[in-house]
Amino acid sequence: MLVRMSHDPRTRDYVARRTQEGLKTKDIFRCLKRFVAREVYHHLTSAFSGAPGPSPTA
C-alpha cells in the first residue's frame, strides 16, 4: 500500500483528495485497502470465470 501511495498516480490523486476532505492517513489507508481488495477480487473472479483451458497431457 505504501508503494502504491507514493508511485501510482491514481492513488496519489485519491490520497490528495481525501486529505483535503479532512481524513487522516490511517483512514485513507483503510479505504485504500478496501479498494485494492475489491480490485484484486475482480481480477481473480474474471480470470477464473472463463471456460476451462486445455487439459495438460502427460
Distance bins in CASP14 RR format, pairs under 12 A and 6 or more apart:
PFRMAT RR
TARGET T0000
AUTHOR 0000-0000-0000
RMODE 2
METHOD distances of the structure
MODEL  1
1 7 0 0 0 0 0 1 0 0 0 0 0
1 8 0 0 0 0 0 1 0 0 0 0 0
1 11 0 0 0 0 1 0 0 0 0 0 0
1 14 0 0 0 0 0 1 0 0 0 0 0
1 15 0 0 0 0 0 1 0 0 0 0 0
1 25 0 0 0 0 0 1 0 0 0 0 0
1 26 0 0 0 0 0 1 0 0 0 0 0
1 28 0 0 0 0 1 0 0 0 0 0 0
1 29 1 0 0 1 0 0 0 0 0 0 0
1 30 0 0 0 0 1 0 0 0 0 0 0
1 31 0 0 0 0 0 1 0 0 0 0 0
1 32 1 0 1 0 0 0 0 0 0 0 0
1 33 1 0 0 1 0 0 0 0 0 0 0
1 34 0 0 0 0 0 1 0 0 0 0 0
1 35 0 0 0 0 1 0 0 0 0 0 0
1 36 1 0 0 1 0 0 0 0 0 0 0
1 37 0 0 0 0 0 1 0 0 0 0 0
2 8 0 0 0 0 0 1 0 0 0 0 0
2 11 0 0 0 0 0 1 0 0 0 0 0
2 15 0 0 0 0 0 1 0 0 0 0 0
2 25 0 0 0 0 0 1 0 0 0 0 0
2 28 0 0 0 0 0 1 0 0 0 0 0
2 29 0 0 0 0 1 0 0 0 0 0 0
2 32 0 0 0 0 1 0 0 0 0 0 0
2 33 0 0 0 0 0 1 0 0 0 0 0
3 11 0 0 0 0 1 0 0 0 0 0 0
3 12 0 0 0 0 0 1 0 0 0 0 0
3 32 0 0 0 0 0 1 0 0 0 0 0
3 36 0 0 0 0 0 1 0 0 0 0 0
4 10 0 0 0 0 1 0 0 0 0 0 0
4 11 1 0 1 0 0 0 0 0 0 0 0
4 12 0 0 0 0 1 0 0 0 0 0 0
4 14 0 0 0 0 1 0 0 0 0 0 0
4 15 0 0 0 0 1 0 0 0 0 0 0
4 28 0 0 0 0 0 1 0 0 0 0 0
4 29 0 0 0 0 0 1 0 0 0 0 0
4 32 1 0 0 1 0 0 0 0 0 0 0
4 33 0 0 0 0 0 1 0 0 0 0 0
4 35 0 0 0 0 1 0 0 0 0 0 0
4 36 1 0 0 1 0 0 0 0 0 0 0
4 39 0 0 0 0 0 1 0 0 0 0 0
5 11 1 0 1 0 0 0 0 0 0 0 0
5 12 1 0 0 1 0 0 0 0 0 0 0
5 13 0 0 0 0 0 1 0 0 0 0 0
5 14 0 0 0 0 1 0 0 0 0 0 0
5 15 1 0 1 0 0 0 0 0 0 0 0
5 16 0 0 0 0 0 1 0 0 0 0 0
5 18 0 0 0 0 0 1 0 0 0 0 0
5 19 0 0 0 0 0 1 0 0 0 0 0
5 25 0 0 0 0 1 0 0 0 0 0 0
5 28 0 0 0 0 1 0 0 0 0 0 0
5 29 1 0 0 1 0 0 0 0 0 0 0
5 31 0 0 0 0 0 1 0 0 0 0 0
5 32 1 0 0 1 0 0 0 0 0 0 0
5 33 0 0 0 0 0 1 0 0 0 0 0
5 35 0 0 0 0 0 1 0 0 0 0 0
5 36 0 0 0 0 0 1 0 0 0 0 0
6 12 1 0 0 1 0 0 0 0 0 0 0
6 15 0 0 0 0 1 0 0 0 0 0 0
6 32 0 0 0 0 0 1 0 0 0 0 0
7 15 0 0 0 0 0 1 0 0 0 0 0
8 14 0 0 0 0 1 0 0 0 0 0 0
8 15 0 0 0 0 1 0 0 0 0 0 0
8 32 0 0 0 0 1 0 0 0 0 0 0
8 35 0 0 0 0 0 1 0 0 0 0 0
8 36 0 0 0 0 0 1 0 0 0 0 0
8 39 0 0 0 0 0 1 0 0 0 0 0
9 15 0 0 0 0 0 1 0 0 0 0 0
9 16 0 0 0 0 0 1 0 0 0 0 0
10 16 0 0 0 0 0 1 0 0 0 0 0
10 17 0 0 0 0 0 1 0 0 0 0 0
10 32 0 0 0 0 0 1 0 0 0 0 0
10 35 0 0 0 0 1 0 0 0 0 0 0
10 36 0 0 0 0 0 1 0 0 0 0 0
10 39 0 0 0 0 0 1 0 0 0 0 0
11 17 0 0 0 0 0 1 0 0 0 0 0
11 18 0 0 0 0 0 1 0 0 0 0 0
11 28 0 0 0 0 1 0 0 0 0 0 0
11 29 0 0 0 0 0 1 0 0 0 0 0
11 31 0 0 0 0 0 1 0 0 0 0 0
11 32 1 0 0 1 0 0 0 0 0 0 0
11 33 0 0 0 0 0 1 0 0 0 0 0
11 35 0 0 0 0 1 0 0 0 0 0 0
11 36 0 0 0 0 1 0 0 0 0 0 0
11 39 0 0 0 0 0 1 0 0 0 0 0
12 18 0 0 0 0 0 1 0 0 0 0 0
12 19 0 0 0 0 0 1 0 0 0 0 0
12 28 0 0 0 0 0 1 0 0 0 0 0
12 32 0 0 0 0 0 1 0 0 0 0 0
13 19 0 0 0 0 0 1 0 0 0 0 0
13 20 0 0 0 0 0 1 0 0 0 0 0
14 20 0 0 0 0 0 1 0 0 0 0 0
14 21 0 0 0 0 0 1 0 0 0 0 0
14 23 0 0 0 0 0 1 0 0 0 0 0
14 28 1 0 0 1 0 0 0 0 0 0 0
14 29 0 0 0 0 0 1 0 0 0 0 0
14 31 0 0 0 0 1 0 0 0 0 0 0
14 32 1 0 0 1 0 0 0 0 0 0 0
14 35 0 0 0 0 1 0 0 0 0 0 0
14 36 0 0 0 0 0 1 0 0 0 0 0
15 21 0 0 0 0 0 1 0 0 0 0 0
15 22 0 0 0 0 0 1 0 0 0 0 0
15 23 0 0 0 0 1 0 0 0 0 0 0
15 24 0 0 0 0 0 1 0 0 0 0 0
15 25 0 0 0 0 1 0 0 0 0 0 0
15 27 0 0 0 0 0 1 0 0 0 0 0
15 28 1 0 1 0 0 0 0 0 0 0 0
15 29 0 0 0 0 1 0 0 0 0 0 0
15 31 0 0 0 0 1 0 0 0 0 0 0
15 32 1 0 0 1 0 0 0 0 0 0 0
15 35 0 0 0 0 0 1 0 0 0 0 0
16 22 0 0 0 0 0 1 0 0 0 0 0
16 23 0 0 0 0 0 1 0 0 0 0 0
16 25 0 0 0 0 0 1 0 0 0 0 0
16 28 0 0 0 0 1 0 0 0 0 0 0
17 23 0 0 0 0 1 0 0 0 0 0 0
17 28 0 0 0 0 1 0 0 0 0 0 0
17 31 0 0 0 0 0 1 0 0 0 0 0
18 24 0 0 0 0 1 0 0 0 0 0 0
18 25 0 0 0 0 1 0 0 0 0 0 0
18 26 0 0 0 0 0 1 0 0 0 0 0
18 27 1 0 0 1 0 0 0 0 0 0 0
18 28 1 0 1 0 0 0 0 0 0 0 0
18 29 0 0 0 0 0 1 0 0 0 0 0
18 30 0 0 0 0 0 1 0 0 0 0 0
18 31 1 0 0 1 0 0 0 0 0 0 0
18 32 0 0 0 0 1 0 0 0 0 0 0
18 35 0 0 0 0 0 1 0 0 0 0 0
19 25 1 0 0 1 0 0 0 0 0 0 0
19 26 0 0 0 0 0 1 0 0 0 0 0
19 27 0 0 0 0 0 1 0 0 0 0 0
19 28 1 0 0 1 0 0 0 0 0 0 0
19 29 0 0 0 0 0 1 0 0 0 0 0
19 31 0 0 0 0 0 1 0 0 0 0 0
20 28 0 0 0 0 0 1 0 0 0 0 0
21 27 0 0 0 0 1 0 0 0 0 0 0
21 28 0 0 0 0 1 0 0 0 0 0 0
21 31 0 0 0 0 0 1 0 0 0 0 0
22 28 0 0 0 0 1 0 0 0 0 0 0
23 29 0 0 0 0 1 0 0 0 0 0 0
23 30 0 0 0 0 1 0 0 0 0 0 0
23 31 1 0 0 1 0 0 0 0 0 0 0
23 32 0 0 0 0 0 1 0 0 0 0 0
24 30 0 0 0 0 1 0 0 0 0 0 0
24 31 0 0 0 0 0 1 0 0 0 0 0
25 31 0 0 0 0 0 1 0 0 0 0 0
25 32 0 0 0 0 0 1 0 0 0 0 0
26 32 0 0 0 0 0 1 0 0 0 0 0
26 33 0 0 0 0 0 1 0 0 0 0 0
27 33 0 0 0 0 0 1 0 0 0 0 0
27 34 0 0 0 0 0 1 0 0 0 0 0
28 34 0 0 0 0 0 1 0 0 0 0 0
28 35 0 0 0 0 0 1 0 0 0 0 0
29 35 0 0 0 0 0 1 0 0 0 0 0
29 36 0 0 0 0 0 1 0 0 0 0 0
30 36 0 0 0 0 0 1 0 0 0 0 0
30 37 0 0 0 0 0 1 0 0 0 0 0
31 37 0 0 0 0 0 1 0 0 0 0 0
31 38 0 0 0 0 0 1 0 0 0 0 0
32 38 0 0 0 0 0 1 0 0 0 0 0
32 39 0 0 0 0 0 1 0 0 0 0 0
33 39 0 0 0 0 0 1 0 0 0 0 0
33 40 0 0 0 0 0 1 0 0 0 0 0
34 40 0 0 0 0 0 1 0 0 0 0 0
34 41 0 0 0 0 0 1 0 0 0 0 0
35 41 0 0 0 0 0 1 0 0 0 0 0
35 42 0 0 0 0 0 1 0 0 0 0 0
36 42 0 0 0 0 0 1 0 0 0 0 0
36 43 0 0 0 0 0 1 0 0 0 0 0
37 43 0 0 0 0 0 1 0 0 0 0 0
37 44 0 0 0 0 0 1 0 0 0 0 0
38 44 0 0 0 0 0 1 0 0 0 0 0
38 45 0 0 0 0 0 1 0 0 0 0 0
39 45 0 0 0 0 0 1 0 0 0 0 0
39 46 0 0 0 0 0 1 0 0 0 0 0
40 46 0 0 0 0 0 1 0 0 0 0 0
40 47 0 0 0 0 0 1 0 0 0 0 0
41 47 0 0 0 0 0 1 0 0 0 0 0
41 48 0 0 0 0 0 1 0 0 0 0 0
41 49 0 0 0 0 0 1 0 0 0 0 0
42 48 0 0 0 0 0 1 0 0 0 0 0
42 49 0 0 0 0 0 1 0 0 0 0 0
43 49 0 0 0 0 0 1 0 0 0 0 0
47 53 0 0 0 0 0 1 0 0 0 0 0
END
